[in-house]
């Protein structure tokens, strides 16, 4: 078996505002395995500023993995707990190599193309990026015209009252039975004023808020969960926890209403399964979200999610963000993500 890695710079169609500033490009890496005629492909979807992977020796670590690929997956994984994006990229590459078809990683109705080459779609939310009032309002109108009835709004970058008024106007047009609204504060609220803001947001009958205050304030977050009339979902709080004891302690101490699983940031699908099991034992809900991966990573995450008994919209609508994404049979229509067997993958830009 041979292995190599390919660095790749994804270019946004339009600059995208996140809690980490405005993004014009996003760096990613692919691991390519070859064994005889078989190929395996996995994406290391690192997101600097949020991924816990050390940046200083990141490329050296991928190179080391590729140079020592014949040690086998289990041995290589022992040294990757601190590199969750490399961990998922390597595991996905092996799953791809061992699959009947390289990009059919986790078969389900989603990938079987039961209806004219297209499987049942997976409900997803429409994402509204941070920006000024006009920009966010334009995005909202676009997503609604595309058929989305679950929107996720990034908040916390602008004046709170302005953001609240934007949501209030939206809610005045669409009641909670017609439009589910999720908001993501990315830890932007001050802990002294967070509860007051959550109470005000709850007046708008939102579904939930992600990460209202910054991470590693477990006592304060637990108190917010107890006192908030608005359901709280944890996102960044899961990132960077490596031991089972840490993870379970966080869940049992904070007891959030939901957790949000970003497999590229928490080390892969086996770790996601652990989180799901612990959460369900505590009566905590969950959903799966991509983290600005290319279509290679999005494909793996979507296929993983499709193997689960999911009923709520997932956060998997990021495939259309880039000018130079890897062409894939993934498509979004009427707020659902589909795997279309009538379309094919194209890896020309990767020179596989």
N, C-alpha and C positions, 0 to 999 in steps of 0.2 A: 504494500500500500504506500502511496505517496500523498503528501499534503502540501499545500501552499496557501498563502493568504493574498487577498487582493484588496488594497485600500480603494475607497470609492467616495467621491464627494457628491452628495445629493444637492441639487440646486432648487430652492423654493421658487414656485411660480410668482409669488409675491412675498415680500418680507413678512414674517410671522411673529407676532408679539407674544412672548411667554414671560413667566416670572423671572427668567434668566436673560431678559432683554429681547431685542429684535434679532431674529435669525434670518440670514440670507442663504447660508449653506449649512449642511450637516454632514459630518464625517461619519463613515461607517466602514466596516471591514467584512469581507467574506472569507470563509474557510472552504477550500475545495479539496475533496478527497477523491483519489482515483485508485481503483482496484480492478485490474483487467480492463474490461469494457465498461465497468460501472463507475458512475460519478455520484458524489454526495456534495450537497451545497448547504451551508449554514451561514447565517448572518450574525455577526457580533455587533449588535445595535447599540453601541455606546452613546450616551447623551451627556456630554461634558457639562458639569455644573449640577447634575442630578445623579448620574451614575456614580456609585461608590468606587468603581475601578480606579486604581492609581494611574494617573496620566503619565508619570515620569518614565515608567518602564513598560507601558502598555504594548507598544509595538514589539518590543523585545520578548514579551511574554507570549504573544501570538506566534512569533517566529520560533520560540522555544517549543511550543506545542507542535507546530508543523514539523520541525526538525526531529522531534522525538515521537512521531505519531505511532510508530510500531511498538511503543510501550503499551498501547491499548487505552481504551477510553477510561476504564476504571482507575488505572494508575494516574493518568493525566488529570482526572477530576480532583484527585486528592490535593492538588496544589492550586486549585482555582476558586476556592471559596471567596477570596478577596476580589475576584474578577468575574462578577456575575454575567457580564455581556459575553465574555469569551467562553464561559461555561455553557451558556445556552447555544452559542454559535457552534461549538464543538459537538454538543449532544445532538443538535439538529442536523449537522453534517453527517453524523453516523446514522441517524434515523433515515436521512435521505438516501444514503448509500445502501442501506438494507431494505429500502422500500421497493415494491414492484416497479413503481415509477418514481423517479427522483423527487418530484415535487408533491407527490401524494403521500404525505407523511403519516397522517392519522385518519384512515378512512372512516367515513360516516355518510349519512344521507347527503350532507353538504357537498361532498366531493364526487358522489356517484352519478350525478347527472341523470336523475330518474325522469325528468320531464323535458324531453327534447334536448338532452345534453346539459341541462341546467338543474342542479339540485335545489332543494328548498332554501330560501334565503334566511339570513340571520339578521334580526332587528338590530340596528345600531343607532347611536345618537348622532345628531349633527353638532359639530364643534364650532363655537364662536370664539375667535381669537381676541386677545386683549387689544385695545386701541381706544381712540376717542369715540365719543357718542355716535357720530355720523358713521364711522367705519363699522362699529359693532351693529348698529341698526341696519346697515346695508347687508351685512352677513346674515342677520336674522331673517330678513326678507328673502334672501337667496335660499337659505335652508328650508324655509317654510314652502317656498315655491317648488322645491325639489321633493316635497312630500314628507319631510321630517316632522314627527310629532313628539319627539324627545330631543330637547336641546341642552347642551352643556355650555354654560357661559363662564369664561375665565374672568374673574373679578379681582379687585384688590389693587389694580394698577392706577385707577383713576379715583376721583373724589367719590366716597361711598354714597353720598346722597344722589349724585348724578347716576351712578350705576343702579341704585335702588329705583330711581324714577324710570330708567330705561326698562327694567323688569316690570315695574308697575304698569307701564303703558302696554307692554306685551301681554301681561295677565288680564288687563282690561279687555283686550281683543279676544283672547283665548283662555277659557276657563280651564281648571285643572283636569277636567275630563277630556278636553280636546288637545291639551299640550302639557307634557311633562317637562318641567324645568329643573335642571341640576345646575349648581354653581360650584366653582372651584376657586378657593381663595389662595391656594398655594402658600398657606401659612402667613398671609399678609396681615391678619388682624392682630392688634395688640391685645394681650390677654386681659388687660383691665377693661377694655371696651368691647370685647368679643361677644359677650352674652347679650349686651344691649343690641348689637348689630344682628345677632341671630334671631332675637325676638322680632326685630323689625322685618327681617327677611321672611320669617315664618308667616307674617301677615299676608304674604303674597302666595301662600300655598305651594311652596316649592317641594320638590321630591327630597332633596338632600343638599348638603354642602360638604365639599371635600376640604380636608385639612384647614380648618379655620385659623388655627394658630401654628406657630413654628414647631418643628419636631423637637423631641426629647424634653417635653414638658408634660410627662405622663400624669402627674397629679392634677395639673391644671386642665389637661384635656379630659381626664376622667370626670372632673367636676362639671365641665361644660356639657359632656354627654348626659350627665344626670339632670342638669338644669335646663338644657336647651329644648325649646318646643320644636325645633327643626332637627331632623335626623342628620347625624354626622357620619361621614365616610372618611376612613383613613387611607392615605395614598403614600406620601413621602415617608410617613412614620414606619412603613414596612421596609424601607430601603436601608441597607447597611447593617441590618441585624443578621448575624450569621449562625448563632447557636440556637438550637431548638428551645433551650430554656429561656433565652432572651425573647424569642418570638411569642412563646406561650405566656410569658409573664406580661408582656405588653398587652396582649389581647385580653387577658383576664383582669388586668388592672384598669385599663381604659374602658373596655366593653363597648366599643363603637357599634353603631347600628349597621354599618357596612364596612367592608374592606375592598380596596381596588387593587387588582393584581396586574402588575406590569412585568411579565415574565423576563424581559431583557434586563430589568433592573433588580430583580430578586433572585436571579440565578437559574431560571429554567422552569420546565413544566413539572418536574418532580417536586421542586420547592413550592410551586404553585399548588400542587395537590396537597402538600402538608398544610399550607395556610387554609385551604378550603376545608379540610377535615377538622382542624382546630376551630375554625370559625363556626362551622355548622354545629359542632358539639356545644358551642356557647350560644347558639341561636342568632349568630351574626350573619347577615346577608353578604353577598359579594358579586362583583362582576369583573370582567377582564378588559384590559385596555392596552392598546399598542402604545409605543413611545417613539413615534417618528421614524420607525424603521422603513426600509424600502419594502417593495412588494414581497421580497424573499422572506423577511422576518414577519411581515404582516400575514403572509400565507400560513406560516407555521403557527402563529398565535391564533388565527381564525380557525384553522383546522383543529387545534387543541380545544378551543372553546366549544366547537361544534360537537365534540364528543361528550360534553356535559349536558345535564338536564337544566338548560337555562330558559328563563321565562322573561327576563327583562332586557332592554336594549344594552348591547355591549359597546365599548368604546373603540371601534375598529374601522373608523371611516377615514383614515389618514392616507390612503393610497393615491389620492389625486393631488397631493400637495406639491409634487416635484415635476420639474421640467424633464428630468432625465431618469425617471424611475425605471426599474427593470420591467419591460412589458410582460404582463401576466394575465391569466384568465379570470382575475378578480374584477368584479364590477359592482357598482352601487346603483341601485334603482329603487325608487319609492321607499327610501330609508331602510333598505335591506342590502346586505352584502351577499353576493352570489359568486359561486365558482362555476364558470361557464366552460364546459368541455368543448364547445365549438371554437373557442379561442385557444391560443397556445402561448407558451413561454418563449421569450427571445433573450438569449444571453450574449448577443453580439458585442455589447458594450463591455462585457467581462472577459472576452477572449478565452472562454473555457476550452 
